[in-house]
Amino acid sequence: MKDNKLETISNLFEGSEIRSIWDSEKEEYYFSVVDVIGALTNSNIPRNYWSDLKRRLKEEGSQLHEKIVQLKMKSQKDGKNYLTDALDTQGILRLIESVPSPKAEPFKVWLAQMGKERIDEVFDPEIAINRAVDYYRSRGYDDKWIKQRLNGIVDRRKLTDVWKKSGITKDYEYGILTNEIYKEWSGMKASQYKEYKGLRKESLRDNMTDIEVTLTDLGEIATRELVKKHKPYGLKENKEIAKRGGKIAKNTRDDLEKELGETVITRKNALNYKYLDDNKLDRKELLEEENKNLP
C-alpha cells in the first residue's frame, strides 16, 4: 500500500515495510507491532523480542499493553492472513519510547522536539498559526484560501461555543450535529464525504473546492445564528436546528446547481497520492476482530 502516511512511516524506519490497517470510522491506522520491532532492533526473531517486551509491559502495568489489538494481516512469508498484534499511531510512538535500541534514538529525539514545539506554542500561540500558514503554503494553497480557511476555523469554534451553551458537552454529540448539517446540504455524513473524495486522516475542508467550503461554512453559520435565536437545549432540539441550518446551505446549492446545470459536489481533492484498499478494514470487521480476543 503506497500513500503519503505510509511513505512517511517507511522513511522513518529506513524503508522497512510496516504493515497497517485503516479503521475508517475511527480514522486511525493500526500498525503491526512485530514489523516496527523488527525495524527498530537487530533481533533475528522480532516476534520473540516483542513477546518478552509485551510480558514486561504487562508486569509493569503499562497502559500500552491494554491498547494492543489483534487484527488479521497478510504474512510477508506465505501471503496468508494471520492475527497480528497491532497498535494505533499513538501506541506505536509510545512503543518506540519503550525500546532500548540505538535505532530508536532518532525517534525519541524527534518526539522530544515535537514536545518542545508544543510547549513553545503554549507560551506563544502565534507560532502554531505561523506553522499552519507555512504548511498550507508548502502544499500550494494561496494566501486568500488560507485566510478563508483560518476564518472558517474561527467560525466553527463559534458554533461549538453556542452548542456548548445549549447543553452539548460530549464529543460524539458535536459529531452528530455536524453530520446533520452535512447530510442536509450534501446528502452525506462527514465520514462518507471523506470517503467519496478518497480521504482518510486528511482534513475534509482542506480538500474541498471553494464552493464546497462556502456551502459548509454557510450551513454552520446559519446553524449558529438559529441556535442563538431559538435557544434549543439538548441533543434532540439541537439536531432539528442543525438540519435547518444545513437546509439553508442546501437551498443555496440547489439554486447554484440549477444555474450551472451540474453538481457542485466533486471527488476532487488536494492529494498527490492515492490510497489502495488492500489494507483497509471497515469498522464492523475491526470490532469483530477485537471481540474475538475478549476474555
N, C-alpha and C positions, 0 to 999 in steps of 0.2 A: 504494500500500500504506500503510494507516494503522495505526500501532501506537505504543506508548509510546517505543520506541527511536528510531524514525524521526522521530517528532514532536520529540524532543529534538534530533536532528541538524538537522532543518529549522529549528527555532527558533534554533539556534546560527548557522545560515547565513542568517538573516533571511528564512526562508520559501522559500529556493531549493530546488527539487526535486533530491534526491540519490538517484539510482537505486542499488539494492542487491540483493544475492542472499544468501540464507541457506544456509549449509552445515550440515545437520542433524547430521552426525557430529562435526565439529569444534566445533559450537555457536558459530559465528562468522559475522558479517556480512562481506561483501565489497562495498565501495563504489566507484562509478565515480569514477576519478581526475579525468577531464575535468570532471565535474559539480562536484566540490569546487574545482578550479582556477577554474572559471567563477564560483563563488560568492565566492571569495577575492580575485579580481583584477578589474581593469577591462578586461581583454583582450577585444577584439572577436572574436577567434578563440581560445578557450581551448585547442583542440586543438593549435594551433601553439605556444602558450605552454608547454604540457605537453611537447611534443616537444623543445623547446630545454632545458627543465629536466631532462627524463629523460636527454638526452645528457650534460648537465653532471654529473648524479649518477653516470652510468656512468664518465665520465672520472675522477671523483674517487674511484672505487672504493667508493661508498656501498653499504652493505648493503641500504638501502631499495630500490635498483634490483633486487636479487636477489629481493625479495619480491613483485614485480609479477606478477600472473597475468592472463590474458586470458579473459574469460567473456562469453557471449552475453547482451546486454541489449537491451531494446526501445528503439529510437530514438524520441526525442521529436518528430522531424520526420515520418517516414513510417510509424512503428509497426512497422517490421520489426526483426528481431533481428540485431545485428552484434557481432563480437568487440570487447570494450572492455577497456582496461587497468583493473585493479581492485586495491585493497589492503584488507587487513583493518583492524579498528579501530585497532590499534597502529600499523600502517603509515600510516594516514591522519593520525594525530596527529603522527607523525614528518614526514610531508609538509608539514603546516602550518608546522612549525618551519623548513622549507627555503624557504618562500615569502616573499619580501621585499615584503609588501603591508601597508598600514595596516589593511586588513580582517582580517589575520591576527593583529594585535597583541592583541586581546582573548583570542584562543585561547592565545597564548603566556603572557599574564598568568595565565589560568586554569590552564594546565599548571604554571606556576611555583608557584601557590598549592597545587595538588594535591600537588606535590613537597614543599613546606614542611610540609603537614599530615602526610604520611607520615613525614617526618624527626622531627617532634614526637612522633609515636606511638612511634617507636623509643625515645625517652627516657622517655616516659610512656605505656605500653600502655593505661592506663585511658581515655585519650582515644578510642582506637579502639572500646573496649567501649561507652562512652557514645554514640559516634556511631551504633553499631549499634542500641542501645536507642532512641535518638531516631528513627532511621529506621523501626524496626518500629512504634513508637507512631504515627508520622505516617501509616503505612499502615493503621492501625486495629486492630492486634493489641493484646490486653490484656497486662498485666504477667505474669499467670500463664502465658500462652502463651510470652511472651518468655523467661521463666525456664526453661521446659521446652526451648525451642529452644537456649538457651545451654548447658544441661546436655547436650543431645544432641550439641552440637559437641565438648564435652569428652570425652564417651563415645566419639565417633567417633575422636578423637585417641588415646585409649587403645587402641582396636582397631588402628589403623595402627602404633602403637608395638610391639604384640606381633607384628604381621605382620613388621615390620622385623627383630625379633629372630629371626624364623622364616625368614629368608633372602629376604624380599620387599623389593626395593630400587628397582624401576623403576615409574614412574607407571602404565604400562599394566597392570602386574601388579595394582596396587591396584584399578584399574578392573575387571579380570577378576573378582577376588574379590568385589568389591562387587556386580557383576552376578549372581554365583552366588547371593548372599543374596537379592537382589531377585527373580530368576527363580523361586527355590524357593518364596517365600511369596506373591508377587503374580502370577507367570506371565509377567512382563515384565522385560526389562533396564531399567536406569535411563533410557536414552535413549528406549525405547519407552513407558515410563511417562510421561515428559515429553510426548511427542507425543500420547499418549492424553488428557492434560489440556490440550493446546493450548499448551504452553510451548515456549520456545526457550532464551534465555540465563538465564531466571529459575531460581531455586533450586527444586528439586522439593519439598523438605521445607517450604519456605515456602508452598507451595500445596497441602499435604496437609490432610486433616481430622485431628482429634486422634487418631482411631482409626488412621488410616494412619501417622501419625508414631509412635504407640506400637508398632505392629507392626514398623515399620522399626527402631526402637530395640531392640526385643526381639531381632530377628534378629541385629543387630550385637553386642549384649551377650552373647547366647548363644554366638555365634561366638568372641568374645574369651575367654570362660571355657573353651570347649572347646579353644582353642589353648593356653591356659595349662596345661590338664590333660594334653593328649595330646602336646604339643610336636611338631607336624608341622614339616617343613622343606622349603622349595622350593615352587614354584607348584602342582605336581601334588597334593602332600599337603594343602596349604592349601585347594585347591579342594574337596576332599572334606569338610573340616571346615566350610568356608563353606556348603556345601549342607546339612549337618546343622544348622547354626545357623539357616539360613533355614527348614528344615523345622519347627523348634520354633515359629517365628512362624506358619508355615502351619497347624500343628495348632491354635494359638490362634485363628487366623482362621476355620478350619472350624467350631470349636465355637461361636464367636460368631455366625457366619452361620446356623448351624443353629437357634440360639435366636431370631435376628432374622427369619429367613425371607427374607433378602435379602443381596445382596453389600455388602461394606464398601468395595470399590474404586469410586471415583467419578471422574467427569470434572470435578468442581467444582474451581475454582481461585480465587485471590485477585486475579486480574487485573481491571482496569477497562477493558480493551480486548481486541480480538480480532484475531488475525493473519489476513491473507489470503494465499493461496498463489501469487499471481501472480509473485512474485519469489523463489520457493523453488527451490533446486537441490539434489537429493539428492547424496550422496557419490559415487555411481557417475558421475553426469553431470559433477560437478566434476572428477573425475580424468580423464575423457575429454577435457574441455576443456583441462586442464593438459597432458596428454600430447601433444595436437595441436601444442603450441608448444615442445616439447622439440627441441633441435638433433639 
